[in-house]
């Protein structure tokens, strides 16, 4: 299964957000099930910028981005994806571009904390918690986990 992680889920992995645990669990389930974890290339600059604004710089920022490339494969976005995003019923262009490029690249699901904006996506969107509930191996219990 090919699983696309939306920008917000990646950002939550690296912040103290209350959504961090669910995003971590979703990534863990992808690994446990040996699914393929992807991020869209069109989101890389956003991730770099947001992490820089949150205090990472220099070698720390470079190391963080290199870790991202180790955790996720990257799929491309084309001009045609952009045109389809403009024609899409999705109102947010950035989300529509991710959805269109995810569809063309064979993604089976998009994990996002922004389900409302992905309602018209050509690829099924799930929250991190929904993904964990649907795909978590039966022998795994996330209970209370300290991610500090």
C-alpha positions as CSV (number, residue, x, y, z in Angstrom):
1,X,0.0,0.0,0.0
2,X,1.3,3.5,-0.9
3,X,0.6,6.0,1.8
4,X,1.0,9.8,1.4
5,X,1.6,11.9,4.4
6,X,0.3,15.4,4.1
7,X,2.5,18.3,5.2
8,X,0.6,18.9,8.5
9,X,1.2,15.3,9.6
10,X,4.9,15.6,9.0
11,X,5.1,18.9,10.9
12,X,3.2,17.4,13.8
13,X,5.8,14.7,14.1
14,X,8.4,17.3,14.9
15,X,6.4,19.6,17.3
16,X,4.8,19.4,20.7
17,X,1.3,19.4,19.1
18,X,-1.4,17.2,20.7
19,X,-1.7,15.6,17.3
20,X,1.9,14.4,17.4
21,X,1.2,11.0,18.9
22,X,-1.5,10.1,16.3
23,X,0.9,11.1,13.5
24,X,3.7,9.0,15.0
25,X,1.4,6.0,15.5
26,X,0.3,6.3,11.8
27,X,3.9,6.3,10.7
28,X,4.6,3.4,12.9
29,X,1.7,1.4,11.5
30,X,3.0,2.1,8.0
31,X,6.3,0.6,9.0
32,X,4.8,-2.3,10.9
33,X,2.6,-3.2,7.9
34,X,5.5,-2.6,5.5
35,X,3.5,-0.1,3.6
36,X,5.3,2.5,1.5
37,X,5.5,6.0,3.1
38,X,5.6,9.0,0.8
39,X,5.6,12.8,0.9
40,X,4.8,14.9,-2.1
41,X,7.8,16.8,-3.6
42,X,5.6,19.9,-3.8
43,X,5.5,20.0,0.1
44,X,9.3,19.8,0.7
45,X,9.9,23.5,0.6
46,X,7.0,24.1,3.0
47,X,8.4,21.6,5.4
48,X,11.9,23.2,5.2
49,X,10.4,26.7,5.7
50,X,8.3,25.7,8.7
51,X,11.1,23.9,10.4
52,X,13.4,26.8,9.8
53,X,10.8,29.2,11.3
54,X,10.5,26.9,14.3
55,X,14.2,27.4,15.1
56,X,16.2,24.9,13.1
57,X,19.1,26.3,11.1
58,X,22.3,25.3,9.5
59,X,23.4,21.7,10.1
60,X,20.4,21.0,12.3
61,X,18.0,21.9,9.6
62,X,20.0,19.9,7.0
63,X,20.1,16.9,9.3
64,X,16.3,17.1,9.9
65,X,15.6,17.3,6.1
66,X,18.0,14.3,5.5
67,X,16.1,12.3,8.1
68,X,12.9,13.1,6.3
69,X,14.4,11.7,3.1
70,X,15.3,8.5,5.0
71,X,11.8,8.2,6.5
72,X,9.8,8.9,3.3
73,X,10.1,8.4,-0.4
74,X,9.2,11.4,-2.4
75,X,6.8,11.6,-5.4
76,X,6.7,14.3,-8.0
77,X,4.1,16.9,-9.1
78,X,3.8,17.9,-12.7
79,X,2.3,20.8,-14.6
80,X,-0.6,18.6,-15.5
81,X,-1.2,17.9,-11.8
82,X,-1.3,21.7,-11.3
83,X,-3.8,22.1,-14.1
84,X,-6.0,19.3,-12.7
85,X,-5.7,20.9,-9.2
86,X,-7.1,24.2,-10.6
87,X,-10.0,22.3,-12.1
88,X,-10.6,20.2,-9.0
89,X,-13.6,20.9,-6.7
90,X,-11.1,21.1,-3.9
91,X,-10.9,24.7,-2.7
92,X,-7.3,24.8,-1.4
93,X,-4.9,24.7,-4.3
94,X,-2.0,23.2,-2.3
95,X,-4.2,20.4,-1.0
96,X,-5.6,19.8,-4.5
97,X,-2.1,19.7,-6.0
98,X,-1.1,17.0,-3.4
99,X,-4.3,15.1,-4.1
100,X,-3.8,15.2,-7.9
101,X,-0.2,14.2,-7.8
102,X,-1.0,11.5,-5.2
103,X,-3.6,10.0,-7.6
104,X,-1.2,10.1,-10.6
105,X,1.6,8.5,-8.5
106,X,-0.6,5.6,-7.3
107,X,-1.1,6.6,-3.7
108,X,-3.8,4.5,-1.9
109,X,-4.5,6.9,0.9
110,X,-3.5,10.4,2.1
111,X,-3.0,10.8,5.8
112,X,-4.0,14.3,6.8
113,X,-5.2,16.2,9.8
114,X,-7.2,18.4,7.4
115,X,-10.0,16.0,6.3
116,X,-12.4,18.8,5.4
117,X,-10.2,20.1,2.7
118,X,-9.6,16.7,1.2
119,X,-13.3,15.7,1.1
120,X,-13.3,15.9,-2.8
121,X,-9.8,14.3,-3.2
122,X,-9.5,11.6,-5.9
123,X,-7.5,9.6,-3.3
124,X,-9.1,8.6,0.0
125,X,-8.1,10.8,2.9
126,X,-7.9,9.6,6.5
127,X,-6.9,11.2,9.7
128,X,-3.9,9.7,11.4
129,X,-6.2,8.2,14.1
130,X,-8.6,6.7,11.4
131,X,-5.6,5.2,9.6
132,X,-4.3,3.6,12.8
133,X,-7.7,2.2,13.6
134,X,-8.1,0.7,10.2
135,X,-4.6,-0.7,9.7
136,X,-3.0,-1.3,13.1
137,X,-1.9,-4.9,13.6
138,X,-4.1,-6.6,16.2
139,X,-1.2,-7.3,18.5
140,X,-0.2,-3.6,18.8
141,X,-1.5,-1.4,21.6
142,X,-0.5,2.3,21.6
143,X,-2.1,3.1,25.0
144,X,-0.1,5.8,26.6
145,X,3.2,6.5,25.0
146,X,5.7,9.2,26.0
147,X,7.1,10.7,22.8
148,X,9.4,13.2,24.6
